[in-house]
Amino acid sequence: MMLTRRTTLGMMLALAACTKTASRAPSEGRIAVPGGNVAWRRFGTGGSKTPLLLIHGGPGLTGNYMEGLDALGDERPAFIWDQLECGRSDRSNDKTLWTLARFVEELDVVRNELAPGPVHVLGHSWGTTLAMEWLVTKRPTDVASVTFLGPALSAPRWIEDMRELIASLSPASQAAIADAERTGDFGSPGYQAASGEWMTAHIVRTLEPGQLESLVGSLEKWNANLEILEYMWGPSDFTVTGTLKSFDRTGDLHSLTMPVLFSCGEFDEARPATVREQAALTPRAEIVVVPGAGHLTMIDAPQVLNAAIRDFLSRTAAG
């Protein structure tokens, strides 16, 4: 199997399932959204504090890899759902549903069903893209706080950052990436090796030798829809060529009036320098850079990340 963005991101799901600690069985259900029904679940036992709604990355992944955040469900209801077309949710493979605007409508419905009053919102990667678009276009008035993990708030800036990070890879990987992007052939051994080097450098830094290969075979189990990822983001690990290639909401960060936590890993592909710049554009922002972690901070350093989020939420007016 080719080691491309399809497989490396899919392996996040398998890795998360292999490394997570045991947790209590969550409550779960289904919600009708535009295009079908989505499956949701609740982390932990819940509590009396303001609910937390988690938005997974992708597009086309599932919420499995975010289970390292399940400890946040001890003090408050913490909900997550598999977005339409992936995971345990309905999957029609209808590309007319693969739009940012439709996913915003889905988020709006899910939020109103699970947490219709004051709510904390947390997105990771593509989940921050979706959360930001929702905040700007729907203008909800009772969002208690927002947490952006590994934020993807500007595709053009993301591409710039990828170019800079590629320069830190081995010469062989740099050459293989350039060749693949020139020819459109992402199946070469050199490109696969470059993707593997990238994943261990910037995605998940706690992999043991050989784990990449051993986890490839378990992708189908998690029912990710990686075709959506290629359609909306693109087939390459290192650029954005899909329908999201012009997405940029950094100019709207000034409009966020609620407390906002920006967080990324020290070695995240969402580069700390960029995340700091985005936080500086946001009126009530804080930033936490997780030492030693890559893009999947909830796998590389779940205790550190959970403690930072828990502290942030506790200091908001809604608690």
FENDA-V129727 format. One record per residue. N is the residue number from 1. RES is the residue in one letter. PSI is psi in radians with two decimals (NA if undefined). OMEGA is omega in radians with two decimals (999 if undefined). BURIAL is b if it has 9 or more other C-alpha atoms within 8 Angstrom, else e. Layout:
BEGIN
n | res | psi | omega | burial
N | RES | PSI | OMEGA | BURIAL
N | RES | PSI | OMEGA | BURIAL
END
This chain:
BEGIN
n | res | psi | omega | burial
1 | M | 2.43 | -3.13 | e
2 | M | 2.46 | 3.06 | e
3 | L | 1.47 | 3.13 | b
4 | T | -3.01 | 3.12 | b
5 | R | -0.56 | 3.08 | b
6 | R | -0.83 | -3.05 | b
7 | T | -0.65 | -3.13 | b
8 | T | -0.73 | 3.10 | b
9 | L | -0.62 | 3.07 | b
10 | G | -0.60 | 3.13 | b
11 | M | -0.35 | 3.02 | b
12 | M | -0.71 | -3.09 | b
13 | L | -0.80 | 3.14 | b
14 | A | -0.72 | 3.14 | b
15 | L | -0.77 | -3.14 | b
16 | A | -0.72 | -3.12 | b
17 | A | -0.55 | -3.12 | b
18 | C | -0.43 | -3.00 | e
19 | T | -0.22 | -3.06 | e
20 | K | 2.67 | 3.07 | b
21 | T | 2.84 | -3.13 | e
22 | A | 2.45 | 3.12 | e
23 | S | 2.92 | -3.13 | e
24 | R | 2.60 | 3.13 | e
25 | A | 2.18 | -3.11 | e
26 | P | 2.76 | 2.90 | b
27 | S | 2.72 | -3.08 | e
28 | E | 2.95 | 3.13 | e
29 | G | -2.93 | -3.13 | e
30 | R | 2.61 | -3.12 | e
31 | I | 2.35 | 3.06 | b
32 | A | 2.17 | 3.11 | e
33 | V | 2.95 | 3.09 | b
34 | P | 2.05 | 3.12 | e
35 | G | -0.23 | -3.13 | e
36 | G | -2.69 | -3.12 | e
37 | N | 2.45 | 3.12 | b
38 | V | 2.62 | -3.12 | b
39 | A | 2.26 | 3.12 | b
40 | W | 2.84 | 3.04 | b
41 | R | 2.88 | 3.14 | b
42 | R | 2.30 | 3.08 | b
43 | F | 2.48 | 3.01 | b
44 | G | -2.86 | -3.09 | b
45 | T | -0.15 | 3.14 | b
46 | G | -3.10 | -3.12 | b
47 | G | -2.92 | -3.01 | b
48 | S | -0.10 | -3.10 | e
49 | K | 2.94 | -3.08 | b
50 | T | 2.32 | -3.09 | b
51 | P | 2.73 | 3.11 | b
52 | L | 2.23 | 3.10 | b
53 | L | 2.12 | -3.10 | b
54 | L | 2.41 | -3.10 | b
55 | I | 2.01 | -3.06 | b
56 | H | 2.92 | -3.11 | b
57 | G | -2.99 | -3.11 | b
58 | G | -2.09 | -0.06 | b
59 | P | 2.62 | 3.09 | b
60 | G | -0.09 | 3.05 | b
61 | L | -2.93 | 3.08 | b
62 | T | 3.10 | -3.13 | b
63 | G | -0.01 | -3.04 | b
64 | N | -0.74 | -3.02 | b
65 | Y | -0.22 | -3.13 | b
66 | M | 0.17 | -3.10 | b
67 | E | -0.21 | 3.01 | b
68 | G | -0.23 | 3.11 | b
69 | L | 0.11 | -3.04 | b
70 | D | -0.37 | 3.11 | b
71 | A | -0.40 | 3.14 | b
72 | L | -0.20 | 3.12 | b
73 | G | 0.12 | 3.13 | b
74 | D | -0.54 | -3.07 | b
75 | E | -0.26 | -3.01 | b
76 | R | 2.73 | 2.96 | b
77 | P | 2.24 | 3.12 | b
78 | A | 1.93 | -3.02 | b
79 | F | 2.52 | 3.00 | b
80 | I | 2.65 | 3.09 | b
81 | W | 2.69 | 3.00 | b
82 | D | 2.11 | -3.11 | b
83 | Q | 2.69 | -3.11 | b
84 | L | 2.49 | 3.09 | b
85 | E | 0.16 | 3.09 | b
86 | C | 2.92 | 3.08 | b
87 | G | -2.34 | -3.12 | b
88 | R | 0.06 | 3.12 | e
89 | S | 2.93 | -3.13 | b
90 | D | 2.55 | -3.06 | b
91 | R | 1.80 | -3.12 | e
92 | S | -0.26 | -3.03 | e
93 | N | 0.61 | 3.11 | e
94 | D | 1.89 | -3.05 | e
95 | K | -0.30 | 3.09 | e
96 | T | -0.28 | 3.10 | e
97 | L | -0.16 | -3.02 | e
98 | W | 1.08 | 3.13 | b
99 | T | 2.63 | 3.11 | b
100 | L | -0.70 | -3.12 | e
101 | A | -0.71 | -3.14 | e
102 | R | -0.68 | 3.10 | b
103 | F | -0.58 | 3.06 | b
104 | V | -0.76 | 3.10 | b
105 | E | -0.70 | 3.10 | b
106 | E | -0.84 | 3.11 | b
107 | L | -0.74 | -3.11 | b
108 | D | -0.75 | 3.12 | b
109 | V | -0.81 | -3.11 | b
110 | V | -0.80 | 3.13 | b
111 | R | -0.82 | -3.09 | b
112 | N | -0.48 | 3.11 | b
113 | E | -0.76 | -3.00 | e
114 | L | -0.60 | -3.06 | e
115 | A | 1.27 | -3.01 | b
116 | P | -0.26 | 3.10 | e
117 | G | -2.65 | 3.08 | e
118 | P | 2.44 | -3.04 | b
119 | V | 2.49 | 2.92 | b
120 | H | 2.42 | -3.12 | b
121 | V | 2.30 | 3.13 | b
122 | L | 2.16 | 3.08 | b
123 | G | 2.62 | 3.06 | b
124 | H | 2.25 | 3.04 | b
125 | S | -2.06 | 3.05 | b
126 | W | -0.52 | 3.09 | b
127 | G | -0.51 | 3.07 | b
128 | T | -0.62 | 3.04 | b
129 | T | -0.86 | -3.10 | b
130 | L | -0.77 | 3.14 | b
131 | A | -0.77 | -3.10 | b
132 | M | -0.75 | 3.12 | b
133 | E | -0.68 | 3.10 | b
134 | W | -0.79 | -3.13 | b
135 | L | -0.69 | -3.07 | b
136 | V | -0.71 | -3.03 | e
137 | T | -0.59 | -3.13 | e
138 | K | -0.41 | 3.11 | e
139 | R | 0.96 | 3.09 | e
140 | P | 2.50 | -3.03 | e
141 | T | -0.14 | -3.05 | e
142 | D | 0.65 | 3.02 | e
143 | V | 2.01 | -3.04 | b
144 | A | -0.59 | 3.10 | b
145 | S | 2.86 | 3.06 | b
146 | V | 2.40 | 3.02 | b
147 | T | 2.13 | 3.07 | b
148 | F | 1.93 | 3.08 | b
149 | L | 2.20 | -3.12 | b
150 | G | 0.95 | -2.92 | b
151 | P | 2.45 | 3.03 | b
152 | A | 1.36 | -3.03 | b
153 | L | -0.11 | 3.11 | b
154 | S | 1.95 | 3.10 | b
155 | A | -0.75 | 3.10 | b
156 | P | -0.71 | 3.12 | b
157 | R | -0.62 | 3.09 | e
158 | W | -0.77 | 3.14 | b
159 | I | -0.77 | 3.10 | b
160 | E | -0.77 | -3.12 | e
161 | D | -0.66 | 3.10 | b
162 | M | -0.73 | 3.13 | b
163 | R | -0.70 | -3.13 | b
164 | E | -0.71 | -3.13 | e
165 | L | -0.55 | 3.10 | b
166 | I | -0.58 | -3.12 | b
167 | A | -0.27 | 3.12 | e
168 | S | -0.12 | 3.11 | e
169 | L | 2.99 | 3.13 | b
170 | S | 2.67 | 3.10 | e
171 | P | -0.66 | 3.14 | e
172 | A | -0.72 | 3.13 | e
173 | S | -0.71 | 3.10 | b
174 | Q | -0.75 | -3.14 | b
175 | A | -0.71 | -3.12 | e
176 | A | -0.68 | 3.11 | b
177 | I | -0.80 | -3.14 | b
178 | A | -0.72 | -3.13 | e
179 | D | -0.76 | -3.13 | e
180 | A | -0.71 | -3.12 | b
181 | E | -0.44 | 3.07 | b
182 | R | -0.71 | -3.05 | e
183 | T | -0.34 | -3.04 | e
184 | G | 0.15 | 3.13 | e
185 | D | 1.80 | -3.12 | e
186 | F | 0.29 | -3.11 | b
187 | G | 0.06 | -3.09 | b
188 | S | 2.64 | 3.08 | e
189 | P | -0.62 | -3.14 | e
190 | G | -0.71 | 3.13 | b
191 | Y | -0.68 | 3.09 | b
192 | Q | -0.72 | 3.10 | b
193 | A | -0.69 | 3.12 | b
194 | A | -0.71 | 3.11 | b
195 | S | -0.70 | 3.10 | b
196 | G | -0.72 | 3.10 | b
197 | E | -0.71 | 3.13 | b
198 | W | -0.77 | -3.07 | b
199 | M | -0.77 | -3.11 | b
200 | T | -0.35 | 3.12 | b
201 | A | -0.63 | -2.95 | b
202 | H | -0.17 | -3.11 | b
203 | I | -1.15 | 3.12 | b
204 | V | 1.96 | -3.03 | b
205 | R | 0.01 | -3.12 | b
206 | T | 0.23 | 3.10 | e
207 | L | 2.43 | 2.99 | e
208 | E | 2.72 | 3.11 | e
209 | P | 2.30 | 3.09 | e
210 | G | -0.20 | -3.10 | e
211 | Q | -0.60 | 3.12 | e
212 | L | -0.88 | -3.09 | b
213 | E | -0.70 | -3.07 | e
214 | S | -0.39 | -3.09 | e
215 | L | -0.23 | -3.09 | b
216 | V | -0.70 | -3.06 | b
217 | G | -0.21 | -3.07 | e
218 | S | 0.18 | -3.08 | b
219 | L | -0.79 | -3.05 | b
220 | E | -0.50 | -3.12 | e
221 | K | -0.56 | -3.03 | e
222 | W | -0.04 | 2.98 | b
223 | N | 0.68 | 3.00 | b
224 | A | 2.60 | 3.09 | b
225 | N | 1.50 | -3.03 | b
226 | L | -0.16 | 3.01 | b
227 | E | -0.63 | 3.08 | e
228 | I | -0.73 | -3.14 | b
229 | L | -0.81 | 3.14 | b
230 | E | -0.65 | -3.10 | b
231 | Y | -0.77 | -3.04 | b
232 | M | -0.57 | -3.11 | b
233 | W | -0.91 | 3.12 | b
234 | G | 2.83 | -3.08 | b
235 | P | -0.29 | -3.09 | b
236 | S | 2.55 | 3.04 | b
237 | D | -0.34 | -2.78 | e
238 | F | 0.21 | 3.07 | e
239 | T | 3.00 | 3.11 | b
240 | V | 2.01 | -3.11 | b
241 | T | -0.05 | -3.11 | b
242 | G | -2.77 | -3.05 | b
243 | T | -0.26 | 3.14 | b
244 | L | 0.12 | -2.97 | b
245 | K | -0.39 | 3.13 | b
246 | S | 0.10 | -3.11 | e
247 | F | 2.28 | 3.10 | b
248 | D | 1.96 | 3.12 | b
249 | R | 0.28 | -3.13 | b
250 | T | -0.50 | 3.12 | b
251 | G | -0.18 | 3.13 | e
252 | D | -0.01 | -3.10 | e
253 | L | -0.52 | -3.14 | b
254 | H | -0.34 | -3.08 | b
255 | S | -0.14 | -3.13 | e
256 | L | 2.07 | -3.07 | b
257 | T | -0.22 | -3.14 | e
258 | M | 2.87 | 3.03 | b
259 | P | 2.41 | -3.11 | b
260 | V | 2.22 | 3.05 | b
261 | L | 2.13 | 2.99 | b
262 | F | 2.32 | 3.12 | b
263 | S | 2.54 | 3.08 | b
264 | C | 2.94 | 3.06 | b
265 | G | 2.75 | 3.12 | b
266 | E | -0.60 | -3.10 | b
267 | F | 0.37 | -3.07 | b
268 | D | 2.55 | 2.97 | b
269 | E | -0.38 | 2.87 | b
270 | A | 1.60 | -2.90 | b
271 | R | 2.37 | 3.13 | b
272 | P | -0.64 | -3.14 | b
273 | A | -0.73 | 3.12 | e
274 | T | -0.73 | 3.14 | e
275 | V | -0.68 | 3.09 | b
276 | R | -0.71 | 3.11 | b
277 | E | -0.74 | -3.14 | e
278 | Q | -0.67 | 3.08 | b
279 | A | -0.64 | -3.14 | b
280 | A | -0.36 | 3.11 | e
281 | L | -0.10 | -2.99 | b
282 | T | 2.16 | -2.97 | b
283 | P | -0.82 | -3.02 | b
284 | R | 0.86 | -3.02 | b
285 | A | 2.59 | 2.92 | b
286 | E | 2.80 | 3.12 | b
287 | I | 2.41 | 3.06 | b
288 | V | 2.10 | 3.03 | b
289 | V | 2.09 | -3.05 | b
290 | V | 2.04 | -3.09 | b
291 | P | 2.39 | 3.01 | e
292 | G | -0.03 | -3.01 | b
293 | A | 2.76 | 3.00 | b
294 | G | -2.65 | -3.08 | b
295 | H | -0.57 | -3.13 | b
296 | L | 1.24 | -3.12 | b
297 | T | -0.50 | -3.12 | b
298 | M | -0.21 | 3.03 | b
299 | I | -0.76 | -3.11 | b
300 | D | -0.66 | -3.05 | b
301 | A | 1.10 | -3.05 | b
302 | P | -0.68 | -3.10 | b
303 | Q | -0.72 | 3.12 | e
304 | V | -0.79 | -3.12 | e
305 | L | -0.80 | 3.14 | b
306 | N | -0.72 | 3.14 | b
307 | A | -0.70 | -3.13 | e
308 | A | -0.75 | 3.14 | b
309 | I | -0.76 | -3.14 | b
310 | R | -0.75 | 3.13 | b
311 | D | -0.77 | 3.13 | e
312 | F | -0.84 | -3.12 | b
313 | L | -0.65 | -3.09 | b
314 | S | -0.41 | -3.09 | e
315 | R | -0.06 | 3.07 | e
316 | T | 2.83 | -3.10 | b
317 | A | -0.58 | -3.12 | e
318 | A | -0.40 | 3.13 | e
319 | G | NA | 999 | e
END
